[in-house]
Structures are given as C-alpha cells and as structure tokens.
Amino acid sequence: MKTNRENPTPALRHDASTILQHSKVSDGFWAEALLTVVHIINVSLTRSLGYKIPQELQSGKTPDYGKLQIFGCEVSRAKLD
C-alpha cells in the first residue's frame, strides 16, 4: 500500500474501498476496512522511515504478524463464560 505523505486520505480511501470490494462484505464495514489499512501500514516497512516499521519505532517491540487474518474471513470465538 502506498500513501502520499502530503495528503494520505485519497490513498487510504482507495485501499479501504479495495478491501471491501475484494472481501465482498457490506459497506457497513467501511470503518473496519479503514482501520485495517492503517494497521497494515503501521506494521509494514516504511521507506520514509529508513525501511523501519512505524509500530516498532513507537513501541520498541516487533509486531506480531501471527494474528493477521484475511479481511472478511470467518472468525471463530471462544465461548465466554
């Protein structure tokens, strides 16, 4: 995903729209798609930061990629008692 440093909004909108189209979920998930785009950007190498990961620079911890899932996939939840 590529963002424009001066005005990232159009790129974020495009990426969120693309996620919604490919996942075939309703437009009601627009906010979740946008949050997903921002999250992916924050855990990805960024050229403007010298190929470092924004989240890692902020928290000092390497992101956990094991929890990434395909947007719109079914998720099983453990029963809460």
C-alpha positions as CSV (number, residue, x, y, z in Angstrom):
1,M,0.0,0.0,0.0
2,K,1.4,3.4,-1.0
3,T,0.4,6.6,0.8
4,N,1.0,10.2,-0.2
5,R,2.8,12.0,2.6
6,E,1.2,15.3,1.8
7,N,-2.4,14.0,1.8
8,P,-2.8,10.3,2.5
9,T,-6.6,10.4,2.6
10,P,-7.3,9.5,-1.0
11,A,-4.9,6.6,-0.9
12,L,-6.4,5.3,2.4
13,R,-10.0,5.6,0.9
14,H,-8.9,3.7,-2.2
15,D,-7.2,1.0,-0.2
16,A,-10.2,0.6,2.2
17,S,-12.6,0.5,-0.8
18,T,-10.5,-2.2,-2.4
19,I,-10.5,-4.3,0.7
20,L,-14.3,-4.0,0.9
21,Q,-14.7,-5.0,-2.8
22,H,-12.4,-8.0,-2.6
23,S,-13.9,-9.2,0.7
24,K,-17.5,-8.9,-0.5
25,V,-18.7,-7.6,2.8
26,S,-21.2,-4.7,3.1
27,D,-20.2,-1.0,3.1
28,G,-21.2,-1.1,6.7
29,F,-17.7,-2.3,7.4
30,W,-16.1,0.8,6.0
31,A,-14.6,1.9,9.3
32,E,-13.2,-1.6,10.0
33,A,-11.6,-1.6,6.5
34,L,-10.1,1.8,7.0
35,L,-8.7,0.7,10.4
36,T,-7.3,-2.4,8.8
37,V,-5.5,-0.3,6.1
38,V,-4.0,1.9,8.8
39,H,-2.9,-1.1,10.9
40,I,-1.2,-2.8,7.9
41,I,0.7,0.5,7.1
42,N,1.8,0.7,10.8
43,V,3.2,-2.9,10.8
44,S,4.9,-2.7,7.4
45,L,8.3,-1.5,6.4
46,T,8.3,2.2,5.5
47,R,10.8,3.7,3.1
48,S,10.4,7.2,4.5
49,L,11.5,5.8,7.9
50,G,14.6,4.1,6.5
51,Y,12.8,0.8,5.9
52,K,11.7,0.6,9.5
53,I,8.3,-0.4,11.0
54,P,6.3,2.5,12.5
55,Q,4.8,0.4,15.3
56,E,8.2,-1.0,16.2
57,L,9.7,2.5,16.4
58,Q,6.8,3.7,18.6
59,S,6.6,0.7,21.0
60,G,10.1,-0.8,20.7
61,K,8.5,-4.2,20.0
62,T,8.4,-6.2,16.8
63,P,4.8,-6.5,15.5
64,D,3.1,-9.9,15.9
65,Y,2.1,-11.0,12.4
66,G,0.6,-14.2,13.6
67,K,-2.7,-12.6,14.4
68,L,-3.2,-11.1,10.9
69,Q,-6.2,-12.6,9.1
70,I,-7.9,-12.1,5.7
71,F,-10.4,-9.2,5.9
72,G,-13.9,-10.5,5.8
73,C,-13.0,-14.1,6.7
74,E,-15.0,-16.0,9.3
75,V,-13.6,-15.9,12.8
76,S,-14.2,-18.4,15.5
77,R,-14.6,-17.1,19.0
78,A,-14.1,-19.0,22.2
79,K,-17.2,-19.2,24.4
80,L,-17.0,-16.7,27.2
81,D,-18.5,-17.9,30.5
